[in-house]
Amino acid sequence: MNRSVYFELCAYAFFQVWEKRHHSKKEINGIKQQIAELSKQDRFLLLDIAASKWFRKRKLQDKRGK
């Protein structure tokens, strides 16, 4: 798996954990462990991807709500 695909998947998982949807406690802990094993720079990149996904989702919800 190439690095960008891996980060995209991690960001999506992180985003889902943040939203606390469709994950058991065991799955959340597994994702947290994977994130903890990343370097500091990679964690910042992951957070950036997750944040952009979160804002994109909020923008879509705002547009639908108007």
C-alpha positions in Angstrom: 0.0 0.0 0.0 1.5 3.4 -0.9 1.9 6.0 1.7 -0.8 8.4 0.5 -3.4 5.7 0.4 -2.4 4.7 3.9 -2.7 8.2 5.2 -6.1 8.7 3.5 -7.3 5.5 5.2 -5.9 6.5 8.6 -7.4 10.0 8.3 -10.8 8.5 7.5 -10.6 6.1 10.4 -9.5 9.0 12.7 -12.4 11.1 11.4 -14.8 8.3 12.2 -13.4 7.9 15.7 -13.7 11.6 16.1 -17.4 11.4 15.1 -17.7 8.2 17.3 -19.6 6.3 14.7 -19.5 2.6 13.7 -16.5 1.7 15.8 -16.3 -0.6 18.9 -14.0 0.3 21.8 -11.6 -2.3 20.5 -11.5 -0.8 17.0 -11.0 2.7 18.4 -8.1 1.5 20.6 -6.5 -0.3 17.6 -6.8 2.9 15.5 -5.3 5.0 18.4 -2.4 2.5 18.6 -1.7 2.8 14.9 -1.8 6.6 15.1 0.6 6.5 18.1 3.1 4.5 16.1 3.4 7.3 13.5 6.1 9.9 13.6 5.2 13.3 14.9 5.3 14.8 11.4 3.0 12.0 10.1 0.5 12.6 12.9 0.3 16.3 12.0 -0.3 15.3 8.4 -3.0 12.8 9.5 -4.7 15.5 11.7 -4.6 17.9 8.7 -6.3 15.4 6.4 -8.9 14.5 9.1 -9.6 18.2 9.8 -10.1 18.9 6.1 -12.5 16.0 5.8 -14.4 17.3 8.9 -14.7 20.8 7.5 -15.7 19.5 4.1 -18.5 17.5 5.7 -19.7 20.5 7.7 -19.8 22.6 4.6 -22.0 20.1 2.8 -24.3 19.9 5.8 -24.5 23.7 5.9 -25.4 23.9 2.2 -28.1 21.2 2.6 -29.5 23.0 5.7 -30.1 26.3 3.9 
